[in-house]
Amino acid sequence: MRFSIFAFVTQVTVLVVALAAVHRPLGAYLARAADDAGHLRFERWIYRAAGVGADSTQTWKAYARSVVAFAPRGHLRGTGTGGSERRP
């Protein structure tokens, strides 16, 4: 495998430009999400579709049930990291 300085510089440049483009809106969204001031329209739609109360909290028992329900799915697919790696 050869190292290409042009490919490296291009990749770093694209990453920096992408981060510069999204840092303000993403930061504002995260600050609003952490502030508990309310929910955006698409968030309320997702909560409604999932049948979850928008302002409800998750208990440790509910969290444990979800871990028990969804953790084995990753292991069934292979390595637990999405199944993209091949097993010997």
Summary of the structure (lengths in Angstrom):
residues: 88
radius of gyration: 20.2
end to end distance: 23.5
largest distance: 53.0
contacts: 140
relative contact order: 0.05
helix: 67%
strand: 0%
